[in-house]
Every structure is written in C-alpha cells, then in structure tokens.
Amino acid sequence: MTKDASRQTISDFGDQWTRYVDNDGHYGSAALFEDILGPFAGRGLIADKVVLDIGSGTGRIVAMLLASGAREVVAVEPSAACDVLRSNVAAHGNRVRCFNVTGDALPEGLVVDSAVSIGVLHHIPEPDPVMRAVHHALKPGGAFVAWLYGREGNGLYLALVQPLRAVTTRLPHRLLDGLCHTLNGVLALYVALARRMPVPMRSYVTEVIAPLDRRKRHLVIYDQLNPRHADYYTRAEARALFERAGFVDVELHHRHGYSWTVLGRKPGAVQP
C-alpha cells in the first residue's frame, strides 16, 4: 500500500507540474525563500555551495538557490515533470545537474555541501530512506534544511481540509481545477478578512498568501488538494525524522505558527 501511495503521489505531482510550469512573481522570489528558511537564512548554507535539492518539481527552489548564490545545484525530481525542470533551468547551463530519480536513489558517489527539501518530505510515505541518502551524500558537517507541513497550529485547517482531500485526491484534473477556482474566491475573501482581523493563520495568510497573484493562489490550493499522500508533522516527529537518519544539532523553526523548517547537520568538521 505504501509503495502504491508513493507511486501515485509521484504521478500526481508529475501531472501537476506539467500543467503549472512557471514560477514567476512572489511565488518564486528570494523574499519567499528567505521566509521559508526563517532564522537559518543567514547561516551560510547556500552561497558558493554545491546544494542538493530533493523534489525539484519545475525548478522553483533551484532558481531560488541559484539566486541566493549557490555555486551548483543537484536537482532531483522523480516525476514526469523532470522535463519541465530541465527546460526551466536550461539557461543556467552546467550550474544545474538534473536527475530523474527518487530521493532514496541518489547517484553513486554524489557529494554535496548542503541539501534542501522544501515541501516534499511530507508527501513521501516512507521518508527515512531519503533522509539516509541525503545524509550519505553530504560532506561531514554539511547541513540539511527541510520544510514540512506542521500539525501544531493547523487544527482548524486540517478539520476542514482532510475530509475534503478524501475526495479531491481522486478527482480528475478538470473537476479539481474548477473546485480550486471556487475556493480561490473564498480565499480572496479570507485574505481581505485577515488584513483586518486576528483570524486563524493570519501571519501565513497576510505574509505568504496575500502577496501571491490569483494564478499562484490557485496553484497553492491545487497543491494542497491534489497529491495522494500528505503528512502533518508534530515538533517531536519532525525532530525524530532527522535524528533517526543520524543528523545532529537539530533545530526547528515554527514558521508562521503552522509549519516546520528543520535544520540538521551531518556529524564531523565542516569541510572547505
């Protein structure tokens, strides 16, 4: 069942990222990337580094990494969207290497300074093999930063979305797309309300959702309702995910009170 869920989720994202291929506006901005990294943004994890990106999709995070000064990005995308990824990053030439493999099947001999996985691990039914593969690829002292859906602070949202996902994850694109257009109108009203009142998830809505244009808000909704598998991590579960794989000095940032940005390091002295 787990393998079936994994294959279906990869297929879901392949379909999604071959339909929604651009990363323009705030959605692909350096400001949003800095917001995702939170207090880890100034740690020297990216500039002049070889960075591994697990779950690259259409290349949004790859472009953010390059804009942040990464010397080279190793982009890993297991779905059919890898062709879109290659097209979107082609202008960067040999600064990007793309691999159409799952995160637990990284190229033999791969060595990187740092690694990121933004919004991906919570869609992997069994993420431990991926965590171990990333740990193996990192140089001693290298850092891995991941952004995960959180359970704390999401009670009302999950009460509404999880029953909905039981239906939407099985809808054909046309019907899901239409539903997302309807929900986008509701979201616009909620954004207007959040600008004036202390509603649940206000920080996230005003600082992350509000700056997105209507098309990208539609994509965010679609992204929540489309993939077959999604986990929501508690603080303890997020920490354990890293520690089981051998990461040390694990730090967690409760981003906007609803998700986790997690940093862990591979033991050893940082290598130049």
VOGU-3710 file (C-alpha; in Angstrom, 3 decimals, decimal comma):
1> mtkdasrqti> 0,000/0,000/0,000  2,844/2,375/0,856  4,564/1,755/-2,476  1,274/2,310/-4,289  0,756/5,598/-2,418  4,290/6,680/-3,273  3,907/5,887/-6,971  0,523/7,605/-7,111  1,830/10,728/-5,367  4,770/10,955/-7,774
11> sdfgdqwtry> 2,317/10,577/-10,658  0,048/13,260/-9,158  2,928/15,721/-8,983  4,111/14,797/-12,468  0,675/15,718/-13,784  0,530/18,880/-11,671  3,937/20,216/-12,625  3,452/19,572/-16,342  0,280/21,698/-16,189  1,590/24,525/-13,992
21> vdndghygsa> 5,102/25,176/-15,252  6,084/28,764/-14,410  7,417/30,159/-11,144  7,043/33,906/-11,602  6,161/36,615/-9,094  6,373/36,311/-5,318  5,883/32,543/-5,671  9,440/32,198/-6,973  11,018/35,122/-5,152  14,082/35,389/-2,955
31> alfedilgpf> 11,872/37,008/-0,315  9,650/33,933/-0,084  12,691/31,642/0,066  14,114/33,677/2,943  10,747/33,448/4,695  10,778/29,639/4,325  14,309/29,366/5,722  13,499/31,699/8,605  16,387/32,035/11,074  18,520/29,639/9,019
41> agrgliadkv> 18,726/32,047/6,058  21,853/33,745/7,351  23,819/30,607/8,243  25,993/30,458/5,099  24,328/27,249/3,906  23,927/28,185/0,242  26,315/30,854/-1,064  29,180/29,294/-3,046  27,973/25,786/-2,093  27,050/22,684/-4,067
51> vldigsgtgr> 23,459/22,182/-2,925  21,253/19,123/-3,328  17,540/19,841/-3,870  15,237/16,901/-3,132  11,974/17,149/-5,074  12,706/19,943/-7,531  9,381/19,977/-9,389  9,506/22,713/-12,020  12,714/24,214/-10,642  11,281/26,890/-8,352
61> ivamllasga> 13,606/26,097/-5,444  16,533/25,520/-7,819  16,151/29,098/-9,106  15,892/30,396/-5,541  19,083/28,578/-4,576  20,966/29,981/-7,553  19,672/33,480/-6,827  20,958/33,002/-3,269  24,456/32,324/-4,588  24,677/28,530/-4,850
71> revvavepsa> 27,655/27,541/-6,969  25,884/24,450/-8,296  22,551/22,730/-7,660  21,919/18,999/-7,921  18,202/18,816/-8,717  16,345/15,563/-8,019  12,824/15,098/-9,407  11,285/11,613/-9,746  8,200/12,534/-11,785  7,459/13,246/-15,442
81> acdvlrsnva> 7,964/16,928/-14,591  11,726/16,403/-14,852  11,491/17,501/-18,494  9,853/20,763/-17,369  12,573/21,159/-14,750  15,333/20,729/-17,336  13,673/23,272/-19,625  13,206/25,829/-16,859  16,826/25,635/-15,652  18,485/25,263/-19,071
91> ahgnrvrcfn> 19,642/28,887/-19,061  21,853/28,161/-16,032  23,933/25,661/-18,005  26,234/23,414/-16,007  25,359/25,109/-12,715  22,429/22,653/-12,503  22,537/18,864/-12,750  19,132/17,182/-13,042  18,370/13,587/-12,075  15,051/11,857/-12,737
101> vtgdalpegl> 15,254/9,576/-9,677  13,612/9,260/-6,285  15,365/10,769/-3,270  16,460/7,376/-1,970  18,237/6,549/-5,246  20,776/9,366/-5,493  23,676/8,917/-7,933  26,520/6,820/-6,592  29,433/8,953/-5,435  27,416/12,154/-5,133
111> vvdsavsigv> 28,982/14,575/-2,636  27,371/17,922/-1,737  27,983/20,741/0,746  24,340/21,298/1,721  20,882/19,944/0,962  17,329/21,271/0,988  13,892/19,766/0,596  11,070/22,300/0,536  7,546/20,923/0,779  8,460/17,401/-0,316
121> lhhipepdpv> 9,235/15,036/2,574  5,679/15,196/3,934  4,490/13,714/0,629  6,758/10,662/0,932  5,052/7,760/2,764  8,391/6,350/3,961  10,878/9,259/4,107  13,600/7,538/6,172  15,461/6,056/3,159  15,533/9,525/1,585
131> mravhhalkp> 16,862/11,048/4,796  19,632/8,437/4,947  20,536/9,023/1,293  20,830/12,775/1,874  22,934/12,168/4,979  25,242/9,899/2,973  25,665/12,477/0,162  26,562/15,351/2,479  30,127/16,211/3,359  30,977/15,946/7,080
141> ggafvawlyg> 29,487/18,988/8,785  27,100/19,597/5,899  23,600/20,883/6,627  20,181/19,681/5,510  17,197/22,053/5,677  13,662/20,797/5,122  10,293/22,497/5,230  7,430/20,320/6,482  3,709/20,676/6,992  3,075/21,054/10,714
151> regnglylal> 0,316/19,670/12,891  0,530/22,230/15,683  -1,390/25,367/14,780  -3,275/23,624/11,976  -6,181/22,101/13,871  -8,990/24,085/12,217  -7,382/23,878/8,785  -6,944/20,100/8,998  -10,507/19,643/10,226  -11,679/21,295/7,013
161> vqplravttr> -9,106/20,039/4,509  -8,595/16,391/5,412  -12,223/15,352/4,714  -12,060/17,382/1,501  -8,833/15,672/0,436  -10,522/12,293/0,783  -12,492/13,354/-2,298  -10,200/15,737/-4,185  -7,221/13,372/-4,390  -9,394/11,159/-6,603
171> lphrlldglc> -10,910/13,855/-8,820  -9,854/14,261/-12,462  -7,968/17,460/-13,228  -10,901/19,265/-14,813  -13,123/18,906/-11,754  -10,335/19,649/-9,275  -9,305/22,703/-11,269  -12,879/24,006/-11,208  -13,172/23,436/-7,463  -9,898/25,282/-6,901
181> htlngvlaly> -11,226/28,292/-8,824  -14,225/28,382/-6,478  -12,054/28,019/-3,383  -9,762/30,739/-4,702  -12,663/33,162/-4,449  -13,243/32,097/-0,858  -9,525/32,525/-0,158  -9,599/36,084/-1,529  -12,315/36,927/0,991  -10,289/35,325/3,788
191> valarrmpvp> -7,205/37,347/2,800  -9,251/40,543/2,999  -10,565/39,487/6,409  -7,082/38,549/7,674  -5,813/42,023/6,823  -8,350/43,453/9,266  -8,921/40,840/11,966  -6,869/38,316/14,010  -8,203/35,233/12,195  -6,545/31,763/12,393
201> mrsyvtevia> -3,263/31,526/10,417  -3,263/35,307/9,980  0,524/35,595/9,674  0,677/32,958/6,940  -2,267/34,427/5,041  -1,071/38,035/5,120  2,659/37,428/4,638  2,722/34,396/2,321  -0,634/34,097/0,532  -1,600/37,765/0,148
211> pldrrkrhlv> 1,473/38,715/-1,973  0,696/35,925/-4,494  -1,290/36,763/-7,610  -4,572/34,955/-8,281  -2,961/32,294/-10,504  -0,434/31,317/-7,872  -3,059/31,245/-5,129  -4,971/28,831/-7,346  -1,833/26,690/-7,617  -1,316/26,697/-3,833
221> iydqlnprha> -4,885/25,417/-3,368  -4,405/22,783/-6,074  -1,136/21,722/-4,469  -2,927/21,134/-1,154  -5,752/19,076/-2,660  -4,063/17,100/-5,454  -1,325/14,740/-4,141  -2,496/11,403/-2,796  -0,246/11,393/0,284  0,418/14,193/2,789
231> dyytraeara> 1,649/14,023/6,390  1,471/16,764/9,017  4,374/16,607/11,466  4,433/17,439/15,154  7,562/19,086/16,526  8,660/15,773/18,030  8,066/13,865/14,796  9,998/16,429/12,750  12,963/16,213/15,106  12,847/12,406/15,153
241> lferagfvdv> 12,810/12,301/11,344  16,219/13,975/11,293  17,716/12,224/14,292  16,813/8,730/13,016  18,912/9,442/9,926  21,936/10,435/12,003  21,637/14,229/11,878  22,822/16,179/14,917  22,340/19,698/16,293  18,764/19,590/15,009
251> elhhrhgysw> 16,959/22,947/15,193  13,307/23,699/14,437  11,584/26,927/13,429  7,770/27,058/13,752  7,164/29,054/10,584  4,135/31,346/10,960  2,881/29,006/13,641  1,715/26,327/11,200  4,718/24,527/9,658  8,260/23,423/10,499
261> tvlgrkpgav> 11,544/24,469/8,961  14,126/21,991/10,262  17,915/22,165/10,148  20,222/19,243/10,902  23,913/18,643/10,350  25,936/15,588/9,441  28,483/14,903/12,214  32,043/15,997/11,563  34,019/19,141/10,896  32,793/21,318/8,063
271> qp> 34,974/20,743/5,019  36,072/23,587/2,733
//
